[in-house]
Amino acid sequence: MRRLLLILVPWMAMTAAGWGQTRSAELFFTYFGSIRDHVFRVGDDCYVTSATLRSVGWQVEDREGTATVRVDERRARVALRRINDALMVPLTEVLSTLSIPAKWEATSNTLDVFAPLNSVRYERGKLSFDSALPVKPTIKRIDGPVRTVIDIEGASLQPETRMVLQDGAKIGQFKPNVVRVVIPGDVPNAVLPQGSSVTRSLEANLGSPNDPPTNTSNSNDEDPPRGGTPIPPIIINGGSSSSALQNPIANGPTITAGPLTSSSDGPTTALLSLRLSGQLSGAPTFRRPEPSVLEIVLPNTKFDLGDQAGSPDPLSVESVATSTEGNSAVLRLTLTRPMGLEISNAPGALQIRLLKPIVGNGKLAGKLVVVDAGHGGHDSGATTPAKELMEKSMTLAIAKLTAQKLAEQGAMVIMTRKTDEFIPLNERPGIANRNNADFFISIHINSNGLDSRSRGGITFYHLHDSICQVLAACIQSEIKKVSGLPSLGTWSDGKIYNSGFAVLRGARMPAVLIECGFINNAADRKRMMTDDFKQSIAGAVVDGLKVYLGEK
Amino acid sequence: MAKSKQAPKGPSSRAVLTLLILGILGLGAIAAYVKLTPADRIPDSLRAHESAPTRTTKEHTRVKIVDPHASGPNIDYGQHDAPVPNDGDAVLTAVNGFLDQVPSVPKDARALSADVKDGIAKIQFANSFERSYGSTDEGAILQGLQRAMGQFKDVKKFYLEIGGRAIDSLGNVDISEGIEVIRAGKSAPTTSGEAQP
């Protein structure tokens, strides 16, 4: 008897632990909403039945203890687990395999699964989006003032979501599972394409505000556009006075920002403090529409600067302006010259540190610039398939012209190479460091074999270096004016790889790497082969340095 | 004699039964605690997934193939499942499966062998793999490989090699000191604090 009990104890323990680990849970799935039947949580894993997955439109095949889950063209194969005498599918493992984010709510056993939006565009009356899971878009008009609203139910905005919004269109996370796009003004007869009531991607020509739509199309191959009666828009009259355009996002509380005060303004830094009535619901971001203009975007915030707007306090700031974008507040600082920016949170305030580049006498003449022609020798860099065009030759031609134009302005120039020779990556910034150069400029040509439609120029800076970002912005701003190619702006080299580019990492002075255009794009290639392009890039580098120095 | 031998049995049995009851009560208490305590309060260090036993790359019968998708210069990554061929190597299946989807990588630029030791993988490539790329291509290749290798829990870092010599760079990035893997669910390389255009 005693032996029998001793044998049973481990089994009892395992049964008890298993019972303790498993609990009923809730699944909140895109536009389907709450699903509670046969949903279990074990640790951080969520288990559901195959039937549950089929009910949300997924294909599931159970065979020999494994399940193959198909979502469109993607597939995940996972081992089934027996829970409460039923075979269950490990949903979190499936989602991880399919790269679909999921998160347990902090205070409940609810797993939120929303369709991450890959991209959203509204340009010239055309709305398009692409998401990782099917979503449910609807369109409606709201009065007072009139605006057209597209709600994408089941979707969530991600930090990686690519957004291009023109004509005053705004976007926000209206509800946890609803993304709202707001177009100011009335778009008469705007409808979504037939068959797009549930879709992963959509392209709809809505027409510009007060312009009639021309046609509609749906990019979903499984659900092509068909003839028939268009879906009538839902009209909501007498909407509340809180404008959906000004306040399209109901995600988190709105806090008040202001006043903006200056605590110091020295030769290298200026410190500003923006008082906040509470905690920001998300990280502030900034953008630089012009080299000397900084825009700080504060989520879920409204301004109360009193009569301060427009009358700057610190000497480094020419003017202060505010605006709203959806539920975000935008603080626009026009600076006396291009400066770097660091933002940090302090109790009850946002600290804004303006970093002033050291520019000496502010003249390009007399400055030492190292110009680096990328690649060389056995290292051809990017090439066309037949290798009739090589990056190393193009960069050398542009670098030589840049050096010539810099010298004409009185700058001293060192080129890392003047011929077709190989210089190791670490040696290139080494040349600049040993000569105590003022600037390091590396010239490159890009390539993107995954998408030969990629076009345009990018100026890279190193990781989060604020001063190098300023230099990159100054140069890219000038390149944009003259290159004849699209501008893709300034990028941190951390976006390419976590340690960045070797030549920028090694440089101990303001340094940038310019990717002039894409060699594998026919239009970029044609333009880059012209003398005018090479001259324009060289001239833009000179002008960008002058803007940085405050000379232009 | 018989009586003197049986006498101690009574208290001993009672002690065993008492211990047994206490044990059952203790287990019940543990089960109730686990049941009633939200999983998110359990420290990360104690969670099962952190301490789960790892499998060596040889034991994989299936791997995840990283699928790169480009929209202009922005690259994102999905993945799909694939079997490891009989007598095949999981690392090679994952690496070559990814590289097959990158048009800028020459078709014959294959991973030939892989050796994993002490968390470091050394992957031998055909000679044609060593060349330089534009930065967007280079980033796509490196980040795809980081993700492909991130599925192997016994690999923390890897080197790309040709004939036993580590490749220094594929164009602009210094990879001579090895490449750290990116685990599923972890963030991609850092980007700027500035909103990207």
Chai-1 contact restraints between the chains, C-beta under 6 A:
chainA,res_idxA,chainB,res_idxB,connection_type,confidence,min_distance_angstrom,max_distance_angstrom,comment,restraint_id
A,R2,B,V16,contact,1.0,0.0,6.0,A-B,restraint_1
A,L5,B,L20,contact,1.0,0.0,6.0,A-B,restraint_2
A,A13,B,L27,contact,1.0,0.0,6.0,A-B,restraint_3
A,A16,B,L27,contact,1.0,0.0,6.0,A-B,restraint_4
A,A16,B,A31,contact,1.0,0.0,6.0,A-B,restraint_5
A,W19,B,A31,contact,1.0,0.0,6.0,A-B,restraint_6
A,G20,B,A31,contact,1.0,0.0,6.0,A-B,restraint_7
A,G20,B,V34,contact,1.0,0.0,6.0,A-B,restraint_8
A,G20,B,K35,contact,1.0,0.0,6.0,A-B,restraint_9
A,Q21,B,V34,contact,1.0,0.0,6.0,A-B,restraint_10
A,G43,B,A39,contact,1.0,0.0,6.0,A-B,restraint_11
A,G43,B,A48,contact,1.0,0.0,6.0,A-B,restraint_12
A,D44,B,A39,contact,1.0,0.0,6.0,A-B,restraint_13
A,R75,B,H80,contact,1.0,0.0,6.0,A-B,restraint_14
A,R77,B,D81,contact,1.0,0.0,6.0,A-B,restraint_15
A,S96,B,A184,contact,1.0,0.0,6.0,A-B,restraint_16
A,S99,B,G78,contact,1.0,0.0,6.0,A-B,restraint_17
A,T285,B,A195,contact,1.0,0.0,6.0,A-B,restraint_18
A,F286,B,E194,contact,1.0,0.0,6.0,A-B,restraint_19
A,R287,B,E194,contact,1.0,0.0,6.0,A-B,restraint_20
A,R287,B,A195,contact,1.0,0.0,6.0,A-B,restraint_21
A,D379,B,S132,contact,1.0,0.0,6.0,A-B,restraint_22
A,G381,B,S132,contact,1.0,0.0,6.0,A-B,restraint_23
A,A382,B,Y133,contact,1.0,0.0,6.0,A-B,restraint_24
A,A382,B,G134,contact,1.0,0.0,6.0,A-B,restraint_25
A,L425,B,S169,contact,1.0,0.0,6.0,A-B,restraint_26
A,L425,B,D174,contact,1.0,0.0,6.0,A-B,restraint_27
A,N446,B,G134,contact,1.0,0.0,6.0,A-B,restraint_28
A,N446,B,S135,contact,1.0,0.0,6.0,A-B,restraint_29
A,N446,B,T136,contact,1.0,0.0,6.0,A-B,restraint_30
A,S447,B,G134,contact,1.0,0.0,6.0,A-B,restraint_31
A,S447,B,D137,contact,1.0,0.0,6.0,A-B,restraint_32
A,N448,B,P73,contact,1.0,0.0,6.0,A-B,restraint_33
A,N448,B,T136,contact,1.0,0.0,6.0,A-B,restraint_34
A,G449,B,P103,contact,1.0,0.0,6.0,A-B,restraint_35
A,G449,B,S104,contact,1.0,0.0,6.0,A-B,restraint_36
A,G449,B,D137,contact,1.0,0.0,6.0,A-B,restraint_37
A,L450,B,P68,contact,1.0,0.0,6.0,A-B,restraint_38
A,L450,B,A70,contact,1.0,0.0,6.0,A-B,restraint_39
A,L450,B,A140,contact,1.0,0.0,6.0,A-B,restraint_40
A,D451,B,A70,contact,1.0,0.0,6.0,A-B,restraint_41
A,S454,B,G72,contact,1.0,0.0,6.0,A-B,restraint_42
A,S454,B,P73,contact,1.0,0.0,6.0,A-B,restraint_43
A,G489,B,P197,contact,1.0,0.0,6.0,A-B,restraint_44
A,S492,B,T191,contact,1.0,0.0,6.0,A-B,restraint_45
A,S492,B,S192,contact,1.0,0.0,6.0,A-B,restraint_46
A,G494,B,P189,contact,1.0,0.0,6.0,A-B,restraint_47
A,G494,B,T190,contact,1.0,0.0,6.0,A-B,restraint_48
A,G494,B,T191,contact,1.0,0.0,6.0,A-B,restraint_49
A,K495,B,T191,contact,1.0,0.0,6.0,A-B,restraint_50
A,I496,B,S135,contact,1.0,0.0,6.0,A-B,restraint_51
A,I496,B,G139,contact,1.0,0.0,6.0,A-B,restraint_52
A,Y497,B,G139,contact,1.0,0.0,6.0,A-B,restraint_53
A,Y497,B,L142,contact,1.0,0.0,6.0,A-B,restraint_54
A,Y497,B,V173,contact,1.0,0.0,6.0,A-B,restraint_55
A,Y497,B,P189,contact,1.0,0.0,6.0,A-B,restraint_56
A,N498,B,P189,contact,1.0,0.0,6.0,A-B,restraint_57
A,F501,B,N172,contact,1.0,0.0,6.0,A-B,restraint_58
A,A502,B,D174,contact,1.0,0.0,6.0,A-B,restraint_59
A,E515,B,S135,contact,1.0,0.0,6.0,A-B,restraint_60
